[in-house]
């Protein structure tokens, strides 16, 4: 059974368990930090860093500790404390390499040197170096509780058990997991109990104690019903689904997979709402910044005019020269204001047009889904299972289209605000295409479209992997969307441009007119006209493709004949960026 159960929560999140969960004990630890660091607060930067640390404002802590370390100091303990605050702050921000470097800079005579070992063990777990984690954590078992200064010993034992389990040393892990579970049952920490029961079940599973594994998977599921963590609920319901299948209980398996899908949908909805809110917030901030810039420019003009009047009243001889000077300054400033206003108007127009199109397409998708669901209910009542199956496939296609639209919107927003991670590296095109095309097998089969990838496995390009996948997803999605049943899609490479590899996605679909082809190649967000009015699309995906191809130092071409098909050509460099 162990190869089918999803291991949903095998790691303890160390910072959550490092200190006691009770507010009073955690406050005591903060008091210890404040007390031990008090002798060094005569240093202004360190004092500010200490204050922000106790308020859990990690970025500000890192700023002032950096300023403190930039100063020449002969006080080793002050430097130790500064490195400790930085290491902890980096750890809370999950920047583990920087955190490790800070802790390794701390000398052994530091009051909290024991804590640095514990954090280094935690970092080793996060970086999946479990042998190293045991090297740091096992010696701490011999330390007395008084020396731990508020650290939860049970959490250390739990992490030792986790490390043993991830090293496939299940017998060694068992006692640690059992002790950790007994402690958590006493504390009634629900989320931690779900994780602990899950770990114990996994351990039993690998020890071939199937009955005990199932019992503990079930306990993890029962406790997960009292928490609001969707990820944990998704994991526990999937476990129970696999168990029901293993026990040949189809009705229960169906119930669990339904619950599993419900939590997945809830998590997806929650994430989408957060993304939309974040996007709206960014746009509002940009608009506010533009308004501030305009006001600052206007204030400059007013100040310049005031100065001009003052100087002109002092001496008549300088009136002409002063007037000319300020007139020129005013012209320059007004030009800046005009350009900023045009940019702001263009940004607002783009935003309004984009939201209008996205809202229309989402409304169309939701309306289509609503009508399809109505038909689905009618056919369910009539027990027309063949029609029900058709409608379910239709619903899946509608939802997938809406998801792709939202995904493109998010990626476009990240690209516009320059927040997307981008790393150009050497890639093998064949495997990238195979990976992306795999997700479209069902859709290709549904439309009976023949798909062929003839890219030589030796062909390589230099590009960012994630953005190249987004480009391929959008182009392949369009190729399927604008192809008829029995059509074909071929992906291959050609080497017609020196230093570049042309990735060609060719379909035998409905094609496009020359006007549409030219329109698609322009630097616009949306197409002005669609060849097929029945196909929903905002053109945002194509704009996203063009922007990402440009960022990858590539070129984009389109060859198409209306009614005969289309070739989308992505030309990428075969030479390293600095080559």
N, C-alpha and C positions, 0 to 999 in steps of 0.2 A: 504493500500500500504506500510505502514511503516515496515512491516516485511520482505519485499522483497528487499528493496533498500539497497545496500551496503554502510555502513557508512565508507567512505574511509579516511576521514581526519577530525577528531573531535577535536584534540588537537592542540593548537598553540605550536610551538617549542620556548619556552620562551626565550632562549638566543638570538634567531634571532630577537625577537621583543621587548626585554627589553629596548634597547636604540634606539634612532632615526635611521632610515635607511640611512639618509644622512651622507656622509663621514665627512662633516665639524662638525656636531653636535657630532658624535661619537668621533672625534678627540678632541673636547672640553672636553669630559668626560675623555679621556685618560690624557689630560693635568691636569685635576682636581686630578686624581689619583696620577700623578707624583708630583704635587704641594703639596698635603696633606702628601705624604709619604717622601718628601725631607728631613725633619728634622731628619729622622731616617737612612739616607744613610751613616752615619758615621760607622754604623755596616756593615762590608764587605759582610757578607752573605745576609743581607737584601737588600743591594744595588744591588747585582747580581740577587736576586729574583725579585726585582722591574724591572730591565732591561729586564729579560726574560718574565715577565708578560706583559709588554708593547709590546713585540714582539710576543706575543701569543705562546710562547714555554712552554707549560704547564708542561711537564716532568721536564725540567730544573728548572722551578719555584718551583715545589714541592720538588726537591732535596735541593735547597738552603734555602727554608723556613723551611724544616726539620732540616737542620744544625743550623739555627737561633734559633729554638725552643729548640734545645738540649743544648743551652747555658743558664746559669742562668741570668735572667734579672728581674729587678725591675720596668721596664717601662711598665705599663699596656697597654698604647696606642700602643707601638711598638708590643707587643704580639697580640693586637687586629688586627692591620694591617696585621701582619703575618698570623693569622688565616683567615682573609678575603681573602688574596691572595690565600691561600691553598683551601679554600672553593670554590672560583670561578674556580680555576684550576681543582679541582675534578669534579665540575659540568660540565665544558666543555668536560671533558673526560667521562662524564655520569657515574661516580662512586658516586651515589647519597647518599648512607649511610655515606660514608666518608665526602662528602660535607656537609651534614646536621650536622654531629658532629663538623666540624670546625666552621660553622656559629653559632652553639649553644654555643661555647666557647667564643664568643665575648660579652663583657659587654655593658650595655645600654648607657654608656656615649661615645661610639665610634662615630666618625663623620659620619660613613656610617652604623649606626645601622639600619636605615630605609631600606637600601639596603639588609641587611641580612634578614629582614622580607620578602621582595619581593622574594628573592631567596629561602627562606624556603617555601614560597607559591608555587613557581615553582616546587620545589622538591616534595611537597605533590601531585601536579598534576601528575608528572611523576610516582609517586608511587601509584596513583589512590586513594589517601585519599583526596577526594574533599571537605569534610566538614572541614578538617584541613586547606586546601588551602584557603577556604573562611574566616576562622578565621584570617589568616595572611593578606589577600588581602583587605577585606572590609574596615578595618580602614584606609587604605591608600587613600581612596576616599576623605577623609577630609583634606588631606595634600595639601598645595599650590604647584603650579608648581615650584616656586623658591626652595622649600625644596626638590623637587625630583631630582635636580642636573642632569638634562639631561635624566632622565628616561622617556620613552614614556608612558604617562598616558593612552593613548588609548589601549595600549597592556595589561595593567593591567585590564582595563574594559573588554577587550575581553576575558581574562582568567577567570575573574569572571563569565561572561556569559557561558563560556565553562563548568566551574565547576557546575553551576546551572543546565545546560542541562544534564550533566552526573549524577546528583542527581535526574533526572526526574522532576525537578522544571522548567518546560518549560515556564510558564508565567513569572517567575522571570528572566529567561534567556533572554527573547525576547528583552527587551529594550537595554540591554548591547550589544547583537549581532547586533542590528540595528545601535547603535552608532558606534560600531567598523567598520561596513560595510561602513557607510557614510564617516568615516575618510579614510579608505583604497581606496574608490572610488576617493577621492580628491587627494590622493598620487599616485594613479595608480600603486600600488604594485600588479603585476599580480598574483604571486603565493599566496600571502596572500588573494587576492580577491577570488581565487578559493576556498580556505579553508573557507573563511567567507560566501560565497554564499552557500557552502555545509552545513555549520553549520546552517545557516538560514533555508535552505530547510528541514534539519532534524527536526529542531524545529517546523516548520509548519506542517511537516508530523505527528509528535506526537501530535500536536494540532488539528489534523484532518482537516487541511486546505489544502486539496490535490491539488487544483489548484495552490495556491501560492507555495506549495512545488515543484511541477513540474516546475513552472516558474523559481525558483531559482536553481533547479538542472540543468536546461537548461543553465542558465547564467554561472554556474560553468563550465559546459562542454565547452561553447564558449570561455571562458577565458583560459581554459586549452590547447586550440589549439595553443596558442602563447608561451607556455613554453616547456622546454626540460625535465621536470621531468617525467620519465616513470611511477613511482608509482602513481602519481596524475592522469596521463592520463588513466591508467588502471582503477582507481576508478571511474572517471567521465564517461568513456564509458560504464562501467558496469551499472552505475546508469541509463544512457539513454536507455540501453538495457532493463532493468526492467520496465522503464516507457513505452517504446514502447509496451512491452508485456501487461502491464496494460491497455494501450489505444487500444489494439487489432490492432496494426500496424505491421504486420509480416515483411513487407519489410524493414521498418526502424529498427526493432529489429535485422534483419539479418545483416544490414549494421553496426549497433553499435557493435554487437558481433564479427563481422569480424575485426573491428577496435580495439576492446578490445584485441583480440587474437594477432593482429599485435604488439601492444605495449608490451604484455607479452613476445612475442618472442624476441622483441628488447631488453627488459630488461634482459632476460635470456642470449642472445648472449653477451651483454655487461658484465654481471657478469662472464660468462665463459672465455671471453678474459682476464678479470682482474685476474681470478684465475690462468690461464696458465702463464701469465706474472709474477705473484707473485711467482709461483713455479720455473720458470726459473731463476728469480732473486735470490731465496734462493739457488738453486744449484750453481749458479755462485759465490755467497758469500762463500759457503762451499769450492768450489775449490780454491778460492783465499786464504782462510784461511789455507788450506792445503799447498799451495805453500809458504805462509809466514812461516809456521812452519818448512818446509823443509829448507828454507833459513836460518832461525834462528839456526837450528841444524848444518847446514854446517858452519855457522860463528863460532859456538862454537868449531867445530873441528879445524878450521883454527887458532883460538886463542890458543887452547890447543897446537897445533903443534909449533906455534910461541914461546910460553912460554917454551916449551920443549927445543927448540934450544938455547934459551937465557940462561936457567939454565945449560944446558949441557956444554956451553962454559965457564962458571964461574969456575967450578971445575970438574976435571976428576973423582974424587972419587964418586961423586953423579950421574955420567952419567948413570951408569947401572940402579940404582934405579929410577932415573927420567924417563929414557927411558921405563922401565917396567910400571911405573905408567901411563904415557901418552898412552902407547900402549893399556893398559886395558881400559882407558877412551875412546880411539878411537874405540875399539871394541864395547863398550857399546853404544857409540853415533851412530856408523854405524848400530848397531842392531836396535836402535830406528828409524833411518832414513829408514832402510829397511822395518820395520814394517809399518811406516807411508806411505811409497811408495806403499806397497802392499795394504794397506787400500784405498789409493787414486785410485790405478789401479782398485781395486774391485768396488769402488764407481762409477768410470767412466764406467766400463764394465756394471755394473747394470743399470746405467742411460741410456747408449746407447741401451742395450737390451730392456729395458722397453719402451723407446721412439720408438724403431723400431717396437715392437709388437703393442703398442697403435696406432702408425701411420698407421700400416697395417690394424688393425681392423677398425679404423675410416675411412680409405680409402675404405675398403670393404663395410662398412655401407653406406657411401656417394655414392659409385658406385651403390650399390643395390637400394638406394633411387632414384638415377638418372634414372636408367633403369625402375624402377617401375613408376616414374612420366611420363616417355615417353609413357609407356603402358597406363597410366591413361589418358593422353591427347588423345591418339588414341581412347580409349573406350568412352571418353566423346564426341568426334566428332561423333562416331558411335552410341551414346546414349545407350550404353550397361550398364545400371545402375547397374545390378547385379555384373558385373565384376568391375565396378568403386568402389562399396562398398567393394569388396574383396581387391582391390588394396589399398584403404584407410586404411583398417585394417592392411594390410601388411606394409604400410608406418609408421603407428603408432608403430608397433612392432619394426621396424628398428630404429626409432628415440628413442624409449624407451631403446633399447639396447645400443645405443651410449651414451645416457644420463647416464645410469647405469655405463658404462665404465668410463666416465669422473668423475662421483661421487666417484667411487672406487679409481680413481687416486688421487683425492683431499684428500680423507680420508687417503689413504696410505701415501701421502706426509706429512700430518699433524701428523700422527702417527710417521713417521720416524724422523721428526724434533721436536717431543715432544711438539707440540703446541695445541693438542686437549684437550678440557676440559674433565675431567674424575672424576666421583663421584660414588663410590660403595654404593648402598643402597638396602633395601629390596624390592623385586619386586614380583608381582604375575604373573606367567608365562602365565596363560590362557589369561589374558587381553592383555599382550604384543603381544602374537601370533595373537590374534584376530585383533588387531590394524594393524599389518603388513600385515596379510593375506587379509584384506579388500581391499588393493590396487591391489591385483592380481585377484579379482573376475572376471573381464572382460576377462583376459588372460586365466584363468581356464575354463571359459565358452566357449571361442573361441575354445579351444582344447578338450572340453568336458571331462575334467579331474575331477574326483570326489575328493573333498577335505574334510578332516575330522579332527577336533581338539577335542581330547578326554582328554585333560589335566585337571585334577581336579582343581577346582577353589581355593582349599586350598593350592596347591603347591606353595612354595615360594623359591626364591634364593637370594643371595647377589651378585649384579652385577651393572655395569653402564648401565643405561637404553638406552642411545643413541647408545652406541657401540653394545649392545645386539640386537637392532633393525637392525643395519647394518649387523650383523652376520646372522640374520634370513632372511633379504631381499636377501642376496647373496645365501644362501642355498636353499631357496624356489624358487628363480629365476632359479638356476641350476636344481632343481628337475623338474620344468615345462619345461625348455629347453630340458632336456634329457628324457622326457616322451613322449610317443606316444598318439594320441587320444584314448579315452576310458580308459586310465590308471588311477591310483589313487595315491593320496598323503595323508598320515596320519601323524599327529603330536601328540605325547603322551610322557609321562614321565615314567621312571622306577628308582628304588632305589636299584641298585646293588652295589654301592660303598658307604661305610660308610662316612657320613658327606657331601655327594654330591647328587645332583638330576640330573639324566641324561635326557636331552631333546633330543628326537629322532625324526628326520624328515625322514620318510620312503616313498619311491616311488617304483612303479612297472615298472620303465622305462627301458632304454637299459642297465643299469649297467656298470660295468667296469672290466677290467682284474686285476689280482693280481699285475702285474707290475705297472699299472697306479695307483692303490690304494696306493702302497708303495711310488710311486713318489709324490703323492699329500700330503703325510704326512711328506715329507722331508722339510727342511728349505730352500726352493727355491722360487724365485719370480714367475716363469712361469713353466708350465708343458712342458716336452720335447716332448710329443706326445699326440695326441687326438684320442679317440676311434672313433669319428665321424668327418670326415674331413669337413662336410658341416656346422657344427655348429661353429660359430665364438666365440672365447674366449681367453683371454690372460692368464688366471690363476691368475691374480692380485687379483680378488675378493676372491679366496680361500686363498691366502697368507694373505690378509687383515683379513679374518676370523680367521686364526690361530694366527696372532699377537694379535688381540683383545681378543680372548679367553684366551691366555696366560696372557695378562694384567689384565683380570678379575679373575686371579688365578684359571682358569679352565683347563680342558683337552679335547682333540678332538680325536674322533675315527671314523673310516670308516669301514663299513661292506658292501660288494658288491659281486654280482655274475654277470658275463657278460651275458646279455640277460634276467636277472630276476629282476633286480632292485638294489636299494642302500639304506643303512641306514647311515645317517650322525648323529653322537651322540656328543652333546655338554654337557659336564659334568661340572656343576657349584656348587659352595659351598652353603650349607644350613646354614653355620655358619658365623657370622659377622667376618670381617677381623681381628679384635682385640679380638674376642671371645675365 
